[in-house]
């Protein structure tokens, strides 16, 4: 993200809406994934991931403009135990919503493998979950990207 830095500080601006300039991929475009996870708790080693959402976009490396927005991918995962009342309130999921659901980790791995970087609102929280599940599902990906 060095090309986005100004005096060593990265400035983030809230996007009101993602409106691509063009849908034609240019040689200066890079692939970026916007990522979010929902979980049964805060411990990425003992709690479980119950949803992963990705939104791949293309960004012009020279201008920083969004040039294409891909379809969002949302996968849910049935946990091994019923959800706590607190998690039901926070995520707005019920046990019935997640029944029989599973994440397509090979697909997630392929998409992340094509991205130059991944953006997450709380990367310190999201990253360990994604790394754990990619590792557990033998999904080959360059972990430097996530």
Secondary structure, 3 states (H helix, E strand, C coil): CHHHEECCEECCCCCCCCCCCCCCCCCCEEEEEEEEEEECCCCCCCCCEEEEEEEEEEEECCCCCEEEEEEEEEEECCCCCCCCHHHHHHHCCCHHHHCCCCCCHHHHHHHHHHCCEEEECCHHHHHHHHHHHHHHCCCCCCHHHC
